[in-house]
């Protein structure tokens, strides 16, 4: 029996450039930003040994979404990729004027993805886009001197971040996510300007309330 459009597991990564559509960016500036973004992504993937050429990459104008094959371990997506990406973005920014510099939000999730003749679809992809669009993620980047903010889904945080021996879950902040029809929570991390570690649940709950008031 043949199965059409069978869903397959993928890690889902979405990136979005802060202020891409601002009036002070001309078409020339936006082209430089797009070129710099993809150069930074490819370099970061290659630097940490992730197979860029095996991923499905779809352009979104002011960002991109990337489907990472199921056989690729998820740990490096949060343990090493953000550091390499932040470094690549800083190198780009040093060589370009303010109008062509890049600060980025990145979301991480995973789930079953279906392919058809038009492309791909899945609730997991929708969730990753809602996370990267969440106001707390935007606020976190605005309030950071760094170039990158990461927001993970609850699933990714519980299954990957909490189990990691490399990243410290206590430097993540739980936040409410309410975008369009999605209402959930995410976990924000600033790899190049980390939050102080929080070790007890009461403080984590307080950080969630603070984030809610900021939206």
Secondary structure, 3 states (H helix, E strand, C coil): CCCCCCCEEEEEEEEEECCCCCCCCCHHHHHHHHHHHHHHHHHHHHHCCCCHHHCEEEECCCEEEEEEECCCCCHHHHHCHHHHHHHHHHHHHHCCCHHHCCCEEEEEEEEEEEEECCEEECHHHHHHHHHHHCHHHHHHHHCCCCCEEEEEEHHHHHHHHCCCCCCCHHHCEEEEEEECCEEEEEEEECCCCCCCCCCCHHHHHHHHHHHHHHC
